[in-house]
Amino acid sequence: MQKRPPDRLNRALAHLAASPGKRLRPRLLQAAASAVGNESGKTLAINAAEAIELIHTYSLIHDDLPAMDDDDLRRGQATLHVAFDEATAILVGDGLQTRAFELIASDEQLSPQQRVDLIVCLTKASGFDGMVGGQGLDIEATEQALTLEQLKNIHALKTGALITAALVMGGIVGQANSAQKITLEAVGDRIGLAFQIIDDVIDVRSDSATLGKTAGKDSAAGKLTYVTLMGLEAAENTATHLYEEALGLIDGWGPEADKLRDLLARMVKRDR
C-alpha cells in the first residue's frame, strides 16, 4: 500500500508551489558547483540544490507564524498559516525539513563522503549555530539597542549562514579543493551580509505589492535594521563594498565562474 500525505498537506504544498520565489540558494549552489571546474557539477547538484531550497522554504513558513514574525503575506500570496491553519503550516515546515535531508542521504550520484559532508554543512547552517540561532537572537533583539557588530552577528546566522552553505555545498558537489572551499565560504560571508543589507534598503523604498511580503514589517515590530542604524546611503555603500570584495575573491577563477559572478551581482543590484 502506497503511503501518501493527507490531502490537506498536499493542498498546502500546492499552495507553496504556486509561488516558488527566487530560488536563489539552489542557483548559488549549482553555480558554485560549476565554478570550481567540475563540468558535471551542476547536474550532480540537483538534489542538494532542492534540499537547500526546502530548508529555506520551511524556515519562511515557520518565521511567518504568529509565535514568530506573525506575517500574512509571503511571495505575493497568503502565508501558509493564513491560507490553511497553524498546525498545517507547522507540519508542512517539518516535512520539508526532513525531506531535504532524505534527498541528500539517498543521492547515489554522490559519494558517501560527499553526502555526509553535505548533511553536516546544511545541518550546521540550519540549526543553533546558524539560521535557528540567528532567529532566536533576532527575537531577543526586538525593541533593543544594538551595535552594528551585534546586528551583523544576527544576520550572519539568520540569513548569511544558509547563503554561505549554498556556496560551500556547491563546492562539495563539484569536488572543490580546500582553497576553493575556503574561498567560497569567504564569498558567502560577504555576499550574505550584502544581501541582507539590500533587503533592508528595499524594504524602505518599496511596497508590499512589489516585495511580495509586508513592507516595513521589521521596523514596525521594533527590530533594528541596517538602514535605521547606518542610514540609507551608508547601507547601500556598505552592500556595494561587500559585493566588490566577494567578486574580488574569485577574480582569478575562469569563465566557468561567470554564472556565479552574475548571481552575486543580481543579489545586490535588485529591487525586490
N, C-alpha and C positions, 0 to 999 in steps of 0.2 A: 504494500500500500504506500503510495507516494504521499509524503508529508508536505503540506503547504501552509503558509502563514494564514491566519484568519483574514477574511475578506476586508475587514476594516483596516488592517495593516497594509494590505495590498493597495487599497484605495489611497491610503496616506502616502505610500511610496509613489504612486502615480501622480499625486499632487506635487510631490517634490520634483519628479522628473519633468513636469510641465514647465519648470523654470530652473534650469540647471546651473545658472550662474556663470562666472567667468572661467571656471576650471583652471585657475592659474597654477595651483600646486602640481597637478598632474602634468601640465605643459612644461613647467620648470623641470620636473623630474625627467621627462623624456628628452628635453633639450640638453640637460646635463649629461645624460647617458650617451648622447651623440657627441657632445662637446669634448669628451675625454678620448675620442678617437676610435670608439668601437662602432663600426658600421651597423651592426645588428642591435646596438644598444636600445634604440627607440622601440623596436619590435619586442625585444625581451622585457622592456619596461612596462608593458601594457597593464599587467596585473598589479604591479607595485603602484603605478600611477592611479589606477582605480581605487586602490586601497587608501592612499593618502587623501583622495577626494572624499571617500566615505567618512574618514575620520574628521575631516573639516566640516562636512555637512552635519554629522552628528553633533559636533561642537556648537554649530549655529542653532540647531534645534533646541539644545539644552540651554544655551545662553539666552534665548528668547523667552524662556519660561517665566511665569510670574515670580517665582522664587529667585530668579537671576536678574536679567535686564528688563524683563516684562515688556516685550515689544510685540506689536501685532502686524508688522509688515516686514517681509524679507523677500528679496529677489523679485520685487514687484507684485507679490501676492500675499494673502493672509498667511501668517506663521502657522505652523502645524497645530499648535495647541488651540489656536483660534478656529481654524478650519475644521478641526475634529475635537479633541479634548486633551487635557494634560497627560492623562495616562497613556493615550495613544502616542503622543509626542515623545514621552519618555521611553516607551517600548521601541519605537522606531529608531530613536537615537542609540539605544542599547544594541539593537540588532545590526545597525550599520557599523558600529564599532567592532563587534565580534566578527562580522563578515569580512572586514578589512584584513584582519589577521589570518582568517581562513584562506583568503585569496593568495596571500604571500606564502603561507605554510604549504599550500598544495600546488604551488607553481613548479612543475617538474622541468620547465625550461631552464631554471636556475639551479646552481649547485646547492647542496645542503648548507655550505658555509655562507653563500650569498643570502639564502633565506633567513638564516639565523641573524646575520648582520643587519638585514633589512628590518626584521622584527625588533631587534634591540634598538635600532635608531628611531623607529617610529614610536615604540612604547615610551622611550625616554622623552621624546619631543611632545608626546601627547599627555603625559602624566604629571606627577607632582613636581618634577624638575623641568616642566615645560608648560604646555597650554593650561592644564588644570591649575598648576601652581600660580601661573600668571593671572588667571581668572579670580583665584582666591585673593591675591594681592590687590587686584582691581576693586573687588568688593570692599575690602578693608579700607581702601583709599578714598571711598566716597565721602565728600564733604571735608576732606583732609588737605592740608597744605603740604605739597610735595616739592622736593628739589628736582631739578632736571634729571639727575642721575637716578633718582628713585622712579621717576616716570619711565625712563629708558629701561630700567630693570623689569618693570611690569610688562612692557610691551615686547621686550626681548623674549620673555617667556610666553605671554598670551598670544602674540601674533608671529613674532620672529622665529620661534623655535620650529614651528611646522614648515615655514618657508625654507629655513636652513636645512631641515630634514629632507625636504623635497630634492634639494640640490645634492646633498650627500648620498641619498638613496639612489639618485641617478648615477652618481659615481660608482656606487657599489654594483649596480646592474651593468654598467659599462666597463667594469673591471679597471677602474682608475687606480693609478699608483698612489703611494702615500702622499706625495707632494700635491698631486691633483686633488685629493680628498681634502687636504688642509686648505687649499685654495678655494674649493667650493664652499667649505664651511665659512671661510672669511667673507666670501661674496655674500653668502646668506645672511651673515650677521649685519652687514651694511645695508643690503637691499631690503631686508625685513624691516629695519627701522625706518628707512626712507619710505617704504610702502605705508607704514602706519602714520607717519607724519603727513603724507599726502592725503590719506584718509581724513585726517583732522582738518586739513585745508579745504578739501572738497565738501566736507560736512558744513562748513561755514558758507561756502559760496554757492552751494546747490540746494535743490529742494527734494522732497520725498519722492516725487514722481520720477525725477531723473535718477536719483540714487537707487530706487527700488527698496529702500528701507527708510525708517523715520529719520529725517534730518534733524540735527541739533539735539539728539537724544542724550548724549553723554553730558553736554553742558547743562541741559535741563535737569539731569539726575545728580548734579553736583560733582561730576567727575572732571578732573583736570585734564586738559588736552594740550598738545604742543602749541596750538595757536594761542590759547589763553595764557600759557606760561611764557612763550617766546615772542608772540606777535606774528601776524600773518607773513610778512616779508621775511623775517628771520627764519621762520619754519620752512618756507619754500626754499630759501637759500641753503639751509641745512640738508634738506632732502636732496637737492641737486648735488651738493658736495659729496654726500654718501653714495649717490649713484655713480658719480665720476670715479670715486675710489673703487667701487665694486667693478666697474668697467676696466679700470686700470689693472686690476689683479689678473685679468685674463687677456691682457693686451698682447702677450706673446703666443696665445693659442691660435690655431689655424682657422680656416674658413668653416670647419666643422662646428665651431662655436658661434657662428653667426646667428643661429636661431636663438641661442641663449642671450646673446647681446641684444637682439631685437626684443625679447621678453623683458629684460632688465629696463630697457628704455620705456616700454609700454607701462611698466609698473609705476613710473614716476611722471610720465607725460600722459595723463589721463584726466577725464572729467567725471568719472564715476567709479 
